[in-house]
Amino acid sequence: WMKTKVEYLVYFLLGAVAGLASGLFGIGGGIVIVPILLLSFAAQGISPEVATHVAIATSLACIAVTSFSSIYTHHQKGVLDWRIIKVLIPGIVTGSLIGTLFFVSLEGVLLQVLLGGFLIISGLQMLIKKSERAQAASLKPPILMLSGIGIGGISSLFGVGGGVFTTPLLTHFGVRIHSAIGVAAVGGFCIAVSASIIYGSTAMVSSSLPDHSLGYIFLPAWIGIIITSTPFARLGAILAHRTDANQLRKYFGYFLLFVGARFIWINTTG
């Protein structure tokens, strides 16, 4: 019983941190959830052959709930650019469905190292590049659609909401940081829902999956995380609109550098 309480305490704390990151940076929280869940699963003795898959699927199921709160807050602030959303989202959903097809067969170590490198490059870009005036009209629909497919595919493989790709992409084209984060939150929701439906309904013939799992989704972790992640996502979104755009860009850049370095470190040092 004590062990169970400690596990849920970890899930509650993880949900708070992931929710805050989701609302503040529009990243869906998955980039926080997946590494910590992997550590938790190792301590619980969950088989390594399914631990990564379970962590990723559970993360996406959490994002499906967490990002909705963030989206609602950004909508209230009036920063959701529907001209971008209506072109980007179909690509994201398509890419997410494609990514799920490769979910079981891929090891993930090399992909996580590549992801770490991308995050470091994106973080440096956020730190070096100064804010620009919004130029959303210069975003061509074909570029948005293809970008969405790539974002959806990679995000569904890593269990992240896609904001780590969407936000830097849109700010690169001159979209205001707050609007970019709002669009990223919508994209994260669509990735999470489409991938979670597949991961949660996957018929598994494996004795390695932990008890109380729905497909690859580990329900105790899911419940514990969403209890705290939802209110903290709203808090993060509120804080995002009270922060100077240049300052927020800097915070986001440092965050990407840290997480990118961590992905590379844990996958190259064992």
C-alpha positions in Angstrom: 0.0 0.0 0.0 2.8 2.4 0.9 4.5 1.6 -2.4 1.3 2.4 -4.3 1.0 5.7 -2.5 4.5 6.7 -3.4 3.9 5.8 -7.0 0.8 7.9 -7.2 2.6 10.8 -5.5 5.2 10.6 -8.3 2.4 10.7 -10.9 0.7 13.7 -9.1 4.0 15.6 -9.1 4.8 14.6 -12.7 1.3 15.8 -13.8 1.9 19.2 -12.2 5.2 19.7 -13.9 4.0 18.4 -17.2 0.8 20.5 -17.1 2.7 23.7 -16.3 5.1 23.0 -19.2 2.2 22.3 -21.5 0.4 25.6 -20.8 3.5 27.7 -20.6 5.4 26.4 -23.7 2.6 24.7 -25.7 4.7 21.4 -25.7 2.0 19.0 -24.5 4.1 17.9 -21.5 5.1 14.7 -23.1 8.8 15.6 -23.2 8.6 15.7 -19.4 6.3 12.7 -18.9 8.1 10.1 -21.0 11.6 10.2 -19.3 10.1 10.3 -15.8 7.7 7.5 -16.5 10.5 5.4 -17.8 12.4 5.9 -14.6 9.3 5.0 -12.6 8.6 1.9 -14.7 12.1 0.7 -14.2 11.7 1.0 -10.4 8.5 -0.9 -10.6 10.1 -3.7 -12.5 8.0 -3.3 -15.7 9.7 -5.2 -18.6 12.1 -3.0 -20.6 10.8 -4.5 -23.8 7.4 -2.7 -23.3 8.3 0.1 -20.9 9.1 2.6 -23.6 6.0 1.9 -25.6 3.8 2.1 -22.5 5.5 5.4 -21.4 4.9 6.9 -24.8 1.3 5.7 -25.1 0.4 6.8 -21.6 2.0 10.2 -22.2 -0.1 10.8 -25.3 -3.3 9.8 -23.4 -2.4 12.3 -20.8 -1.7 15.0 -23.4 -5.2 14.4 -24.9 -6.7 15.7 -21.6 -4.0 18.2 -20.5 -3.9 20.1 -23.8 -7.6 20.7 -23.9 -7.3 22.9 -20.8 -4.4 24.8 -22.4 -6.4 25.3 -25.6 -9.4 26.7 -23.8 -7.2 29.3 -22.0 -5.4 30.3 -25.2 -8.9 30.6 -26.9 -10.0 32.9 -24.2 -7.0 35.1 -24.8 -7.9 35.3 -28.5 -4.5 34.1 -29.8 -5.6 31.0 -31.8 -4.9 31.6 -35.4 -7.5 29.5 -37.2 -6.0 30.3 -40.7 -2.9 28.4 -39.7 -4.8 25.7 -37.7 -7.2 24.6 -40.5 -4.2 23.9 -42.8 -1.7 22.5 -40.3 -4.0 20.2 -38.3 -5.0 17.8 -41.2 -1.3 17.3 -41.9 -0.6 16.6 -38.2 -3.4 14.1 -37.9 -2.2 12.3 -41.1 1.3 12.2 -39.9 0.2 11.0 -36.5 -1.6 8.0 -38.0 1.4 7.2 -40.2 3.7 7.4 -37.1 1.6 4.9 -35.2 2.1 2.3 -37.9 5.9 2.2 -37.0 5.3 2.4 -33.3 5.9 -1.3 -32.3 8.8 -2.0 -34.7 11.1 0.9 -33.9 13.7 0.7 -31.1 13.5 4.4 -30.4 17.1 5.0 -29.1 18.5 6.4 -32.4 15.3 8.5 -32.9 15.6 9.9 -29.4 19.2 10.9 -30.0 18.1 12.6 -33.2 15.3 14.3 -31.4 17.8 15.6 -28.8 19.9 17.1 -31.5 16.9 18.8 -33.1 15.8 20.2 -29.7 19.3 21.7 -29.2 19.3 23.3 -32.6 15.8 24.7 -32.0 16.7 26.0 -28.6 19.7 27.8 -30.0 17.5 29.3 -32.7 15.0 30.6 -30.1 17.9 32.1 -28.0 19.7 33.8 -31.0 16.9 34.9 -33.2 15.1 38.1 -32.2 11.3 38.4 -32.3 9.8 39.4 -35.6 6.6 41.0 -36.5 3.9 38.5 -37.3 4.0 37.5 -41.0 1.6 34.5 -41.0 0.5 35.3 -44.5 3.9 34.3 -45.8 3.2 30.7 -44.6 2.4 28.7 -47.7 -0.3 26.0 -47.2 1.8 23.2 -48.8 4.7 24.0 -46.4 2.3 23.9 -43.5 0.7 20.7 -44.6 4.0 18.9 -45.1 5.3 20.2 -41.9 2.2 19.0 -40.1 2.7 15.5 -41.5 6.3 15.4 -40.2 5.4 16.9 -36.8 2.5 14.4 -36.4 4.6 11.4 -37.4 7.6 12.1 -35.1 5.4 13.2 -32.2 3.3 10.1 -32.2 6.5 8.0 -32.0 8.0 10.0 -29.1 4.9 10.6 -27.1 5.2 14.3 -27.3 2.5 16.8 -28.2 4.4 18.3 -31.1 4.9 21.7 -29.6 8.7 21.3 -29.6 8.4 21.3 -33.4 5.4 23.5 -34.0 6.4 26.5 -31.9 9.9 26.9 -33.4 8.5 26.3 -36.9 5.9 29.0 -36.6 8.1 31.6 -34.9 10.7 31.0 -37.6 8.1 32.3 -40.1 7.4 35.3 -37.9 4.3 34.2 -36.1 4.1 35.7 -32.6 5.3 33.4 -29.8 1.9 33.5 -28.0 0.0 32.6 -31.1 2.5 29.9 -32.0 2.1 28.3 -28.6 -1.7 28.4 -28.9 -1.5 26.6 -32.3 0.9 24.1 -30.9 -1.5 23.3 -28.1 -4.2 22.5 -30.7 -1.8 20.4 -32.7 -0.8 18.5 -29.6 -4.4 17.7 -28.8 -5.0 16.3 -32.3 -1.8 14.2 -32.2 -2.7 12.8 -28.7 -6.3 11.9 -29.5 -5.6 10.2 -32.8 -2.6 8.2 -31.4 -4.3 7.4 -28.1 -7.2 5.8 -29.9 -4.9 3.4 -31.7 -2.5 2.7 -28.8 -5.3 2.2 -26.4 -7.2 -0.2 -28.7 -4.2 -2.2 -29.8 -4.7 -5.9 -29.2 -1.6 -7.1 -27.4 -0.6 -10.7 -26.9 2.1 -10.0 -24.3 2.5 -11.1 -20.7 5.0 -8.3 -20.2 2.4 -5.5 -20.1 1.6 -4.3 -16.5 -1.8 -5.0 -14.9 -4.5 -2.3 -15.4 -3.3 -1.5 -18.9 -5.7 -0.5 -21.7 -3.7 -1.5 -24.8 -0.4 0.2 -24.2 -1.9 2.9 -21.9 -1.1 2.3 -18.2 -4.2 3.5 -16.4 -2.8 4.2 -12.9 -0.2 6.6 -14.3 -2.7 8.2 -16.6 -5.2 8.9 -13.8 -2.6 10.2 -11.4 -1.0 12.5 -14.0 -4.2 14.1 -15.4 -5.6 14.9 -11.9 -2.9 17.5 -11.5 -1.8 18.2 -15.1 -5.1 19.8 -16.1 -5.3 22.6 -13.6 -1.5 23.3 -13.9 -1.9 23.5 -17.7 -4.4 26.3 -17.2 -2.0 28.0 -14.8 0.8 27.7 -17.3 -1.3 29.2 -20.1 -2.2 32.1 -17.9 1.4 32.7 -16.9 2.4 32.6 -20.7 0.2 35.6 -21.4 1.7 37.6 -18.5 5.3 37.1 -19.7 7.1 39.4 -22.2 7.4 37.7 -25.6 11.2 38.0 -25.8 11.6 36.7 -22.2 9.3 33.8 -23.0 11.3 32.9 -26.1 14.5 32.9 -24.0 12.9 30.6 -21.4 11.7 28.3 -24.1 15.1 28.2 -25.7 16.8 27.2 -22.5 14.2 24.6 -21.8 14.8 23.0 -25.3 18.5 23.0 -24.7 18.2 21.2 -21.4 15.7 18.6 -22.6 17.6 18.0 -25.8 20.9 17.4 -24.0 19.1 15.1 -21.6 17.7 13.0 -24.4 21.1 12.5 -26.0 22.8 11.8 -22.6 20.4 9.1 -21.4 20.4 7.3 -24.8 24.2 7.4 -25.3 25.3 6.5 -21.8 22.8 3.8 -21.0 
